[in-house]
Amino acid sequence: MKTLLFKYMLFSVFLLSCSGLRAQFYSLGTNIPALGTATINAEVSMTLDRKWSLHLPVYYNPFVFKDNKKLQNFTVMPGVRYWLLESYVNGFVGVNAIGSKYHVTWKNSRYEGQAYGMGISAGYAWLLSPRWNLEIEGGIGLVWADYNEYECQECGRQKGEYSRWVAVPNKFALSLIYLF
């Protein structure tokens, strides 16, 4: 009985806190070019006020392609944006953190490791309808990459262990966004 009462009180507090929410306070989107690489992805966001919003894109690719090629990764890039007009409309600039664990085959080498860092981005959002946006974003980041390189895709012969700072394009997105 106490558990049921606690759940009812928690639900009531949630409903009361939602009464001040306004339209287009949250969004859910997907990066279309990332889907083209078989990377499952979603971005959730929320506005903080008229000009600021928080974003959390998550990318995941568990697949193995033809000839044992891999672009496997689990990446999160939490960030904040400043909108030039208002949230979810027109241009924006942003900063984000980067955390990624990856396993990539490129040419005849295999790379496994993780990367952590920060990035900046800029973009533009077009309002397609009251609930849908199309958004383009590009950015660059500086990451600390800690990885192992192997001689071939399938063998275990290690070529080297590396830890270094790398400047990388960390944002390339053409996203379809649903606004709540």
Secondary structure, DSSP 8 states (H G I E B T S, - for coil): -HHHHHHHHHHHHHHHHHTT--TT-EEEEEEHHHHTTT-EEEEEEEESSSSEEEEEEEEEE--B-GGG-BEEEEEE--EEEEESSBTTBEEEEEEEEEEEEEEEEETTEEEEEEEEEEEEEEEEEEE-SSSEEEEEEEEEEEEEEEEEEESSSS---EEEEEEEEEEEEEEEEEEEEEE-
